[in-house]
Amino acid sequence: MNTQNPDLKDSLLHKLMRSPARFFIAVALILLLFFVVEAVSADDAKPGLIRTTIMENPVELPSKSVNAKVIRVTFPAHYKTPWHTHEGPGPRYVVHGKFEVTDNGMVNTYSNGDVFWETGKLMAIENTSNETAELIIFELVPGH
């Protein structure tokens, strides 16, 4: 006997929970919205909420099970990582500083408030500023 409310089965939350990729994207957007709301709330002259899509990227994952990670990384001034890969792709948010990112052979520069997509392939990143820089990594990792 199914006692589940049919309205719940069609709810947005239920749809998000059925798809790990959609769930991760929703969590990432909520976290990014937090940063936008924090910036907006610091300026009392602007009433109301401002909602802006910063990044949207379709994702095909090799697994139905996904472990979504949110990682804060602090880089000393002029620190450059060795060549490396991450467990999975995902958006990256520059909280503070300026970075030169070489990802899958492409070189780009990002600074405060920028969001970029990291492929999960061979990459290196350098803090090109004279002070500590900070990056938030949203990573989609195939589950175990």
Residue pairs with C-beta under 8 A, 6 or more apart in sequence:
8 14
15 22
16 22
16 23
16 26
17 23
20 61
20 64
20 65
20 66
20 68
20 143
21 59
21 61
21 66
21 140
23 66
23 68
24 66
24 68
24 90
24 138
24 140
25 59
27 68
27 70
27 138
28 68
28 70
28 90
28 91
28 138
29 53
31 70
31 136
31 138
32 54
32 91
32 93
32 115
33 51
35 93
35 95
36 50
36 51
36 52
36 54
37 49
40 46
40 49
40 50
54 115
55 91
55 115
55 116
55 117
57 91
57 117
59 89
59 140
61 88
61 140
61 142
62 142
63 142
63 143
64 143
65 142
65 143
65 144
66 140
66 141
66 142
66 143
67 140
67 141
67 142
67 143
67 144
68 138
68 139
68 140
68 141
69 87
69 137
69 138
69 139
69 141
70 136
70 137
70 138
70 139
71 136
71 137
71 139
72 95
72 134
72 135
72 136
72 137
73 134
73 135
73 136
73 137
74 132
74 133
74 134
75 97
75 99
75 125
75 127
75 132
75 133
75 134
75 135
76 127
76 132
77 127
77 129
77 130
77 131
77 132
77 133
78 126
78 127
78 128
78 129
78 130
79 126
79 127
80 124
80 125
80 126
80 127
81 124
81 125
81 126
82 124
83 122
83 123
83 124
84 122
84 123
84 124
85 120
85 121
85 122
85 123
86 118
86 120
86 123
86 137
86 139
87 120
87 139
87 141
87 142
88 120
88 139
88 140
88 141
88 142
89 117
89 118
89 119
89 120
89 139
89 140
90 117
90 118
90 120
90 137
90 138
90 139
90 140
91 115
91 116
91 117
91 118
91 138
92 101
92 110
92 115
92 116
92 117
92 118
92 135
92 136
92 137
92 138
93 114
93 115
93 135
93 136
93 138
94 110
94 111
94 112
94 113
94 114
94 115
94 116
94 133
94 134
94 135
95 112
95 134
95 135
95 136
96 112
96 132
96 133
96 134
97 111
97 112
97 127
97 129
97 131
97 132
97 133
97 134
97 135
98 109
98 110
98 111
98 112
98 127
98 128
98 129
98 133
99 109
99 110
99 111
99 125
99 126
99 127
99 128
99 133
99 135
100 107
100 108
100 109
100 125
100 126
100 128
101 107
101 108
101 109
101 110
101 116
101 118
101 123
101 124
101 125
102 123
102 124
102 125
103 118
103 119
103 121
103 122
103 123
104 119
104 121
104 122
104 123
108 116
109 128
110 116
118 137
125 135
127 133
